[in-house]
Amino acid sequence: MKGDIDVVYVWCGEPATKFCRFTKDIDYSVQSVHKFMPWTRKIWVVVSDDFDKPELLPKGVCIVKESKIVPKRFLPVTWNSNVIESWIWAIPGLSDKFIYFCDDMYVGRVCEPADFFVGDMPILRVYDGPSSFLPLSKTNSPVQYVRMWAHAVEAYGLEYTRIQHQALPYRISLLKKFYGTYKKEVTKASLNKVRSGEHDFNLLRFTSSLAVMSGDSLLHVTRDDTDFFVESNDRVRGRKILTIKPKFFCINNSVGDKWVYKLLETILLA
């Protein structure tokens, strides 16, 4: 029976192609949701406005153009996913409780709503070890995404920022709550057309940490058999997915890698 939890993806295409199109990765990801999370109410995919009818459209997907959720003064968003993620809560008809996926995140075995929510409280799954990224003053990372988080630790006192890069639960009501607190920061960051490190503010991602800090979300330290992460160029570690059988896994930057597709087919056809 369908529940009250939706799944949301953001897909803005591949920069090299200069247009928005679906790939096998997001198709396999959606298939994994259908197979292992049949209780999902709806699956939404937010796309750029230049999106045209795709050759490969995953089954049961509701398409949402970014102009339907991002205020006009911030359009076009171009290639800054931090902006689109910050306005996900504005999707018309989105359930208050939803789970956010990237196109390279997959479900590996049967899971239940209780893997994401305890009652109405989202569960934030984090890595073991230090609770936060280093402050900006202590990191020289060239990765803009890491610099954004490091700046949040330093500027806003954010804790629990070493979040699993996996499918994670959210609530619209909590996003609205923290938007009210950080409206100026979200507005300023929404003008950035590309990822801009310390100049970005990702409301969706930061809400995970802020909700734990405010007592609105639960914290859980996870392991590889639940959350498995691997870069697509690491085939040796990637093949461990078949033996470890994690509940959730991410094969980062995997577009076009044939070995990844073969592995996914093995899991989905089992």
MILO-868968 format. One record per residue (C-alpha): residue in one letter; z, y, x. Coordinates in steps of 0.02 Angstrom, whole numbers, plus 50000, padded with zeros to 5 digits. Each point is the difference from the previous one (the first is absolute). Example, Ala and Ser with C-alpha at 12.3 -4.5 7.8 and 13.67 -1.06 7.14 Angstrom:
residues 2
A503904977550615/S499675017250069/
***
This chain:
residues 270
M500005000050000/K499575017350064/G501475010650050/D500305018450028/I499505000750185/D498315006350062/V499134998450169/V499175015050083/Y498765001250144/V499275015350084/W498244997450064/C499005014450072/G498644989850085/E499484998350181/P499745016650094/A498554992750099/T499004996749841/K500285017449928/F500174992949825/C501284990449902/R499724981549974/F501054984449980/T500114986850135/K500514981749999/D501745004950059/I500515008849841/D499154986749895/Y501034986350085/S501575010549983/V499725001949813/Q499654981349987/S501684996550084/V500875011049870/H499144990649857/K500464983150076/F501805003050052/M500555014549887/P499254995649829/W501375010149914/T499245016350061/R499595011749854/K498535009950075/I499165002450168/W499465017750043/V498895005650145/V499935018550042/V498325004650077/S499145015550065/D498905009849880/D498404994550087/F500374982249948/D498564991849909/K499914983449908/P500334987350139/E499024984550037/L501664990850014/L501295005349870/P501604989749997/K500404992049834/G501215009049884/V500035016550095/C500215017349922/I499095013350102/V500805017350017/K499095014550085/E501105010350116/S499575015949903/K500944992549851/I501655000250094/V499875012750142/P500075018549948/K498335009050015/R500595011950136/F500224985350119/L498284992149971/P499034992350079/V501334989750088/T498744992550126/W500904988150120/N501865003649983/S500774985449904/N501705008550013/V499395012749872/I499364987349875/E501564989450017/S501075015349964/W499185002149829/I499934981749942/W501375003549873/A498755010749902/I498864985249952/P499815001149810/G500764984549920/L500814993150158/S501584990049968/D501635007850061/K500264984750110/F498554995950115/I499604991350165/Y498945008750130/F498724990350104/C498795004850138/D498344990750005/D500574989250148/M501624994049918/Y500084983049915/V501174988849900/G500184983050084/R500954989849870/V500755001449828/C501195014549977/E500955007549854/P500485017549942/A501724996850076/D499175000450173/F499675018449969/F501305006449877/V501814996349958/G500095006549823/D499185017050017/M500435002150184/P498574997850127/I500344989150153/L499545008050166/R499594986750131/V500245005950179/Y499894993250177/D501554994350091/G500635011350139/P500125019250007/S499985007649826/S498795014250038/F498535005550104/L500505010650150/P500135018849965/L498425009850040/S500835007550153/K500144982450074/T498284992949961/N498315003250078/S499074988449883/P498165004549977/V500064991649829/Q500085013749868/Y500854988549874/V501434996350121/R500185018550041/M500135003949814/W501454987949981/A500845005950160/H499905017949939/A500784994849834/V501484992450094/E500245016150097/A499625012849865/Y500694991849842/G501284987850067/L499014985249933/E500774982950030/Y499344982249977/T498255004850053/R499524983750088/I499244993649839/Q498974984149989/H498145003949990/Q499844989149846/A499925000849811/L501525010149946/P500735005349831/Y500205017749932/R500475009249841/I499125015349932/S501685007149948/L500614999750181/L498395007750066/K500195014249875/K501825002250050/F499585002350184/Y498455010249962/G501195012349918/T500995001050161/Y498525000650121/K498675008849896/K499665013250134/E499784986850135/V498824989549892/T498985015349952/K499805005650181/A499564982650063/S498744997249859/L498865012950082/N499754988650152/K498284991949995/V500414987550138/R501634992050055/S500975013750089/G501584992050068/E501525011149981/H499015011249882/D499864986149870/F501264995449866/N499704983349913/L501005000549839/L499674981849957/R500554992950167/F501465011850023/T500654996249825/S500374982250058/S501245006450128/L500655014449896/A500374988349853/V501054988650111/M500945015150068/S500355006349823/G500544982949935/D498464998149887/S499264985450098/L500614984450090/L499774996250186/H499494982850063/V499694994850181/T498594987549997/R499214986750113/D498284993150044/D500104986449868/T500075013649868/D499065014450082/F498744996150136/F499025013550091/V498584997650123/E498585010450071/S498294992549963/N499594998350186/D501474988050024/R499274983649938/V501364989350079/R501385008549903/G498885001549847/R499794981249987/K501894998149989/I499845006249821/L499404982549952/T501564991650070/I501315013249962/K499315002949824/P500775017249975/K500215006949826/F499135016250052/F498895003650149/C498945013950071/I498514997650116/N499825017850060/N498285007950027/S499134984149945/V498395006649921/G498544988750048/D500974986850099/K499274983149950/W501514990050062/V501105010249883/Y498904995849851/K500024981450041/L501895000350011/L500145009349833/E498834987749916/T501074985550061/I501555007949922/L499185005349837/L499094983649972/A501514989050036/
***
